[in-house]
Amino acid sequence: MRDVTGSSYIAVSLNGVHLQRGGRVILRDIAWTVKPGERWVLAGANGAGKTQLLKLLAGSIWPTPARLQEKSAPPERRYVWRGNVFATPRDVQAHIAYVGAERQDKYERYGWNHTVEQVAGTGVHATDIPLEPLSTRQRRSIAALLTRLSIAHLAQRRFLSLSYGERRLALLARALAGRPRLLLLDEVLNGLDTHHRRAALRWLNGLRRTRMPWVLATHRIEDVPASATHALVLERGRIIYRGRLARALLRASLAGQARRHELRGWHPSPTARPTAALVRMTHAHVYLDGRGVLADVSLELRARQCWLVHGANGAGKSTLLRTIYGDHSVAAGGRIERAGILPGVALEIFRRKVGLVAPHLQSDQPRELTVRELVASGRYASIGLATAPGLADRRATQAALASFGLTRLAARLPHELSYGQLRCALFARAWVNEPELLLLDEPFAGLDAVTREALQRRLVKLAARGITIVMATHFEREWPHAVTHEIELRAGRVLYCGVSRRQADTPRRARA
């Protein structure tokens, strides 16, 4: 490692590092150095080992000892900070900030529902939950951080009342509040709307004025900051590229190969003959923790429709989908009607006809469930399994696993999968009953380009078969070409609800 004596930022070097989990090799012969002033992009397909590599850098997991590897040379991790060399991360770990999906899921799992200001404050004290009050100076510093990330208005909001993207920004503020000397970001831009993504990228680009090293793992070429200097690409646990940033290489690793017309395949007809209503919402108001999240929403979901739900972070998109599913109730004065669900009929009857893919499902699942059992739970629309699956359940589960390319992962535990692999398992869970209605909340978050395009093609085919789809996403290029209707939300209120404006504009564009 080059001499960085006296640097106020941390340099880290890995040499000959292996990682095994459950008898499987996750990372193999990793040699990598991150120095102050370097800004790295970490790329690779789902399951390539990106998250585990970041955890190795952060010191939250340890390399496999040499005696368990295929070679005798011991793995080496070295951290250099302020002229001192450390053989383990223990003495510098408090100065390394790691932001990823697991910490976000942890808040959901344990019900940690502190204010955004308090969550950011735990970064100052390096604790999971607030253990002591913040000083006036610390509160001012946190307020400045929240302003920089465009979330100052959320300071007194409870963490679990935030949208997925807002939670991610709150955790980024937490990481920065500790004034880190090395910053590790695992898909940190997932779930951010256009405004907040641009703000986050501006902030990352602004770090070029310092020598703070950072590593950003991403699956999207548009999330690569202009200030990035280096790239590391993983393939099945091995480094296949390490060096100066090469945009062409990153584009091949991160951008999809399919042409846009290949993702169409079916041209919807929003003016086709009306079909039966699956769900009808009338003047619906939804309150969570005493706060209004949706106001006066009216819509009808009918068979063979494909709905797009869009709006900024905190607009109410996830709440709308979860209200349709039955996780949230409509306040008195409004109404929600579901096909076949009359007074006295269990809501589970409806839910078994619905497939749901949403971020909260990744944290809600019991950690001891295998992937096979997770997918089987979709047969009952349950979290976990109350009874052993029957023969029909096992056959349907096996078919869903095979359909989504998960057969080889069936016996693994969810926490042994990459974030993207687990998202594919949730797709299989949603499809195991071949539902009439699919509710998809940011379904492609954390997926590599190849997997993302394969699932987009599948959705086109499902729409052509008459499956009703409701999808919320921030990425316009992910908006399904099969879309027939859309609803745009702002602060819980409907700005537009009706036939897709994209489809309505098509004839005019063609004439032009």
N, C-alpha and C positions, 0 to 999 in steps of 0.2 A: 504494500500500500504506500502511496506517495506520502511524504512527511506532511502532516497537517497539524503539527505541534502548535498549540495555542489557539486553535480554531474554537469559536464558541458554538459551532455546530458539530454534530456527530457524524463520523465516517464509520462505515461498517463493511466488513469483508467476510465473505463465505468462501470456503475452499474445500472441495471434496465432500460436500454435504449431501447425505442421503436422508430420506424420510420414509419410514414404513408405518403403515397403520393396518391393524388386523391382518398381518401377514402379506399385505399388498404394498408394492413400492409406489409411493406417491411422487417423490422427487429423487432424481438420480444424478450424482456427481455434479452438484451445483457449485460453480465457481463464479463469483460476482462481487464487485466492489461498488459501493455507492459513496461518493465523496461530496463534501460541501460544495455548493455551486452547481451540482448536477440535478437535473429534473427528468425523472425516468417515466416512461410509459411502459406498463406491463401488459402484454397481450398473449392470447392463446385461447383455444377452444374450451368449452365447458369440460371440466374434469382434468384440465392440463396441469393444475397444481398452483394456480396463481394465489389463491387465498392462503394456502398452506405456506407458500414462500413468504408472503407478507407477515404471517404469524411467526415464522422463523426469524425474520428480521426484527420483529417487535419483541421477541423473547418470550412469547406466550406459549410456544411449544419448543421442544428440543430436538436436535438431530438424532437420528438413530446411531447408537454407539458403533464403533468400528468393528467390534466382535460380531455384530449382527449383519454387517455389510458383506459385500462380495470381495472387499479388499481390506488389507490390514492397516493402512494409513488412517490415523484418526481424523475425523472431520474437524474443521477449524472455523470458529466464529471469532472475529476480533472487532472490538469497538474502540475507536480513538476519539477522545474528547478532552479538550483543554490540556493537551500535552501528555495525557495519560492513556495507556493501552490496557484494555480490559479483555480477559479471555472469555467472559460470559456477559450477558446483558444486565445482570442484576444491578450493577452500580449506575447504569444509565437508563434503565427501563422507565423510570418516572419522567424522563425527558423525551421519550418517543411516543408520539401520538398515533393511534391506529383507529381509523373510522371505517366500519364495515357493517354488513347486514346483521351479524350475530349480536352485536351490542344493541342494535335497534330492536331485534326480536326479544332480547332479554328483558327490556322494559315491559313489553307486552306479556311475557310469560310470568313475570313476578308482580305485575300490577303496579310498577313504580310510576306514580302519576303526579310527580312534582311539577311545579311551574317551569317554563322554559328558562327563566332566569336561574332557578335553583339547579336545573340540570346542567346548565353552562357552568355554574359555580362549582359543581363537583369536579370539573376539570382543573380548577385552581388548587383544590385540596387532594386531587388524585384519588377520589373515592367513588364508589358506585352510587351512593345516595347521600343527600346532604347530612353532614354530621355536626356542622357548626355554622353560625350565621356569617354572611359576607360583610366585609367592612365597606364603608362608604366608597373608598377608593376602588375596591374590587367590583362593586356594583356599577360604578362609572365605566370601568374598563369593559365589563361585560355588555353594558348598554352600547358602547362604541362598536363592539364586535357584532352585536345583533343588527345594528344599523348598517354596518359594512356588508352583511349578508342579506339585507333587505327583509329582516324579520323582527325589527324592533317592536312592531305592533303586537307581536305574539309573546312578549316578555312575561306577562302574567297568566297566559293560557296554560292549562294543564297538558302535559306531554301527550297523554293518551287521547286527548280530544283533537290532536292535530292530524292533518292528512299525512300520508306516507312521505311525501316530499318535504313537508314542513318538519317532520321528525328528523329527517336526514340532515337538514340545515341546522337544527338545534344541536345535534350531536357533533356537527362540524364546529359549531361555536364552542361546544364543550372541549373539543380537542385543542382549539386555538387558545382557550382561556388559560391553559397550563403553560403557555409560551414554549412550545416544543422545540427541540433541537433537530428533530428528524420527523417528517410527516409521511404517514403511510395511508393511502386512500383506496379503499376497495369498492369499486363501482359507486363512488360517492355521488355521482350525478344522476343515478337512477331515480325515477319518480319526480324529477324537477320539471316544472313547466318552462316555457321558453324564457320568460323573464328571469327566473331564478337560476336557470342554467347559465345564461349569459353573465349574471352577476357573479356566480361561482367561478366561471372561466376568467372573468376580469380579475377577480381576486387572485387566482392561481397565477395568471400572467404578471400580476403586480409583484409577486414574490421574487421575480428576477432582479429586483432592486436589492435583495438580500442574498446571502449565500445559503439560505436554508435548503437542504436537499429534500426532495419529495419523490415519492413513487406513487403513480396513479394506475390502478388496474381498471381496464375498460374493455368493452366489446364493440364500441362505436367509434368510427373514425371522426365523427363530428364532435366527440367529447375530448379530443386530443388538443390540449392548450397550445397556442402558438409559441409559448415560452419553453416547451419541452425540448430537452437537449439530447436525450438518449432513449433507446428502446431496448427492451428485452422480450423475446418471444419464446414461449414454452410450447412444447408439443409432447404430450404423454409423459410429463415429468422431466423432460430433458430440455436444455437450452439449445435452440436452433439458431438464434441470433442474439448477439449482445454487442452493443456499440453505439455509435452516433446515430441520432434519429434519421431514419430513412423513410420518408413518407410513402414511397412506392411499396416498400416492404410492409409497412403498417396497413396500407390500404388493402393489400392482398390478404392480410391476416384478419382485418376487422370488417371490411366491406363485403357485402354479399355479392355473389356472382350472377344471380338470376337477373334477367331483364324484366322490366316492370310489367310487360305484357304477359309474362309467364305467371305472374301473381294475380292476374285477373281471371281469365278462364270462364267467367260467367258474367253476363250483363243483366243486372237486376231491373225489374220493372216496378217502380214504386206505385204506379197507377193501376196495377193489376187488380183483378176482382178481389174484394175484401174477403178476408179469412177470419176464422174464429179468434176471439180475444183470449189470450192466455193470462194477461194481467191488466187490470185497469186501476189507475190511481186518479182520485178526484179531489182536488183542493187539499192535497196532503201536506201537513206540517209535521216535521220530525224534530224532536228535542233530545239532546244528549247531554247528560250532566247539567240539566237546567238551561242549556243554551240552544237557541234555535239554529239548526243546521240546514234544514230544507224548509222552504216557505211556499205554500200554495202551488204545489206541483200537480199537474194533471197530464196524464198520458195513457195511451193504450198500446200494449205490445200484442201484436197479432202473429199468427203462424206465417212463416216464410219471410218475415221482415229481418233486416239487419240494421241494428241501431248503433250509432256512434254517440258516445257521451264525452263531451270535452268542456274544458274550462280550466282556469288557473288553479294552482295549489290552494286547497281549502275551499274550493267552490262547492263541494258537496257530492262529488262524483262517486266516491266509495260508499258514502252513506246512502245514495240513491240505489246502488246495486244491492247493498245489504238489506235495504228496506224491501226491495222487490223479493229478495230471497227469504225474508222473514226474520232477520236478526234484529231489526229495529221496528218499533210500532209507530203507527200514524196517530197523531193526537186527535182528540175529540173535535168533531167538526169536519174532518176529512175522512176519506175512505180508501181502502185498497181491497180489491176483489181479485181472487185467483181462481182460475178455471177448476171446477170440481171441488173447491173447498167451501163448504157451507158450514154454518154453526154446528159444532159438535164433531167436525171432521178434523183429524190431526193434521197439523201443518206439514209433518214429515211426509205425508202422502204427496203433497205438492213438491217438496224438496227432492224427492226421489226421481222426479221428472226433470230436475234442473241440475246442470253441471256448473259448479262455481270454481273459478280460479282467482285467487286474491292473495295479496301479500300476507295478511294476518293468518292465513291457514298454515304458513310455513312455521310460525311460532306456536300455533295452537296445538299442533300434533304432539302426542306423547312421544318422548324421546326413545322409549324402548320398543316402539313399533318398527317392524321391518318395512321396507318399501312395498313388499307384497301386501302386507296388512294395511298399510296406508291407502293403497289403491282399493283394496277390498272395502274399506270403510265408506267409500263412495256409494256402495250398494245400499247403504242404510242412511246416507247423508249425515253421518255421525262423526264426531271427533273421537278416534279410537274405535275399538270393537268391544261390544258388550257380550257377544256370543261368538263361538267359532263359526267361520263361514261354511255354508253347505256346499254341496257339489256344484249347483248352478252358480253360486258365488265364486267358487274357485275357477270354474271354466271362464266366466266373464272376466275375472281378474287377470287370468293368464292371457286372454285375448287382448285386453287393454295394454298389458305390459309389453306384449309382442308388437302391438300396433305402434307404440311410441318408442320402440327400441330400448326397452328397459329390462328385458329378461335377464341379462347378465348381472343387473344390479338388484334383483328382486330380494335377495337375502340380506342386503346391507341395511344398516340403520340410517335414517334420514340425515343425521349429523355427520355421517361418513361421505355424503355426497357433496358435490360443489353446489353453489346456489342455483346455477342453471339446470343441473341435473335434477335437483329437487323440484324446480319449477315444472320440468317435464313430467315428473311423477304426479304433480297436482293436475296436469292436463289429463293424464291417464285416469286419475281418480274421478275427474269431472266427466269423463267419457264412458266410464265402466257400465253405466246403465243406458247408454245410448239415449241421452235426454232429448226432450222436445225443445228445451231452452238452455242456452249457454250464457252465463254471466261472467265476463272476463274483465278483471280490474288490473290494468297495466300488465297484461299477460306475458309480454316479451321482455320484461325487465330481467337483466342478468343472463340473457341468452346470447350465444355467439351467433354470427351471421348465418351460418349454415342451418342451425336449428331453428332460428327465427324464420327463415324463409320456408323451411319445410312445414312449420306450423301455419304460416300464412297461407300456403297452398292448401293445406288441409281445411282451413276455415272456408276458403273459397268453395271447396267441394261440399262441405257441410251446408253452406248457404244454398248451393244449387239443389241439394237434396230436400230443402224445405225446413231445415233446423233454424229456429229463431235465435239470433245472436245479438247480445248487447255488450259492447266493448267500450271501455274507457281507456284512453291513452293520450299522452302528451305529444307523441311524435307524429307529425302529419304524414310522413312517409309510411307509417304503419296503419293509417286509416284504411280499413278494408275497401277494396274496389267493389265489393258486393254490397256496400252500404246503400240502404234504401231510405233510412230516416236518421235524423240526428236531434239531439237535445244539447243546447249550450247553457251552462250554468255560470252564474257569477254570484258569489257570496250567498249561495243557497237558493237563489231565485232563478227562474227560467228566463233566459234572454231569447231563445228560439226553440221551438219544438214542432217538428213536422217533417215533411219530405226532405230528403237530403238536398242541401243547396248545391252540392257538387254535382249530383245527378241532374238537378234542374238546370244547371248551367251548361251541361254537355251539349244539348242541341244548339244553343247559342254559339258556343265555341266552334262547333262543327260548321255552322253557317258562316262564321267569321273566317 
